[in-house]
Amino acid sequence: MGGLKEFKANETTIVQTIVVLLRNTTWRCGKLERSIVTHLRNRRQNFGRSEVSVFDIMHHLDIKGDKKEECIDAIKRLEKRNIVRILPL
């Protein structure tokens, strides 16, 4: 079927995107979502930039292997709740 090939192509494109923090809230978020929002908030406070690449988030949170898909899903859930926005690179 080609499901794995489609997954790898989708993963590659999502990793090459930028995440922008819209709202600084973690109400009803899980541990991973809180970590992502905290990282975005700290980057904005320290460097003045509100956008961070998905690759940088995964590198900072030390996410490897099977956890990558979980991180991408967490970012998509945050976008669905209008906490972050995913922008193409």
LINPEWO-V206074 format. One line per field, one symbol per residue. ss: DSSP state (h for helix, s for strand, l for the rest). psi: psi as a letter, one per 40 degrees, with the letter a starting at -180 (. if undefined). burial: + if it has 9 or more other ideal C-beta (glycine too) atoms within 8 Angstrom, else -. Layout:
ss: ???
psi: ???
burial: ???
This chain:
ss: llhhhhhhhhhhhhhlssssslllllllllhhhhhhhhhhhhhhhhhlllssshhhhhhhllllllhhhhhhhhhhhhhhlllsssssl
psi: dedddddddddddddfihhhhdhgifhfiaddddddddddddddddeeheiiidddddddefhibeedddddddddddddefdihhhi.
burial: ----------+-+++++++++-------+--++++++++++-++-------+++--++--+-+----+-+++-++++++---++-++--
